[in-house]
């Protein structure tokens, strides 16, 4: 396939993941202060990273966060964690081709980096007086749970065959 053409299978699968992420946002979440921890976001980040690649994973994370905010079931804190986690998961999986690297990228990117980057958003945009490390533990809990679910799903499906089928 010509690399300049868009892959319809990947676009449709990406749209399906975005729809699942948006629809489950008001069903499966854990409120923690000003944050809404959303484990399905992290599941979708890892699935996107492994099956679609880093740029689809980032786009999916951004669009799910955007739609959740438009629908009133998300917060601005969804952006830094989900996007950084998806990017790291995708880049690490692309480099090493091992699922644990995608999981580690998602957990570190969302839990640590996303948790730290949420502080200025909470303080200066949302006007919340929080500690700099306030979001790390809740983000870690959410991303670990979502990453475990993604690992289980990837183990159940034949992810290599599924990925090859998406790239045809």
C-alpha positions, 0 to 999 in steps of 0.5 A, a space after each residue: 500500500 502506498 504510504 501516502 494513502 490513508 488506511 481505511 481500516 485504521 481510520 475506522 478502527 480509530 473511530 470505533 475506539 474514539 466512540 467507545 472512549 467517549 461513550 464509556 466516559 460517563 459510565 466508568 470513571 473515578 472522581 478524585 478531587 477536580 480530576 475524573 480518572 478514566 481507566 478506559 482512556 488508558 486501555 484505549 491508549 495502549 490498544 491504539 499504541 500497539 495496534 495503530 501506532 503512536 500518531 493514531 494513539 495521540 489523535 485518539 487520546 486528544 479526540 476522546 479528551 476533547 469530546 469528553 469535555 464538549 459533552 461535560 463528562 471530562 475535565 481539562 486534566 484529561 489532555 496532558 495525561 492521556 496525550 503524553 501517555 499515548 505518545 510514550 506508549 506508541 513510541 516505546 512500542 514502535 521501538 521495542 515491539 513488546 507490549 510491556 514497553 507500551 504499558 510502561 510508556 502509558 503508565 509513566 507518561 500518564 501517571 508521572 508526566 501527565 500528573 505533573 503537567 496537570 498541576 499548572 492546568 489545575 492551578 492557573 486555568 481551573 483556579 484550584 489550589 493543589 499540591 504539585 504532586 496531587 495528581 500523580 497517585 490518582 493518575 497512576 491508579 487509573 492508568 495502571 488499571 486501564 493498562 492491565 485491562 489493555 494487556 488482558 485484551 491484547 493477550 486474548 486477541 491475536 494482536 499481531 494478526 490483528 495489527 497485520 490485518 489493519 495494515 493491509 
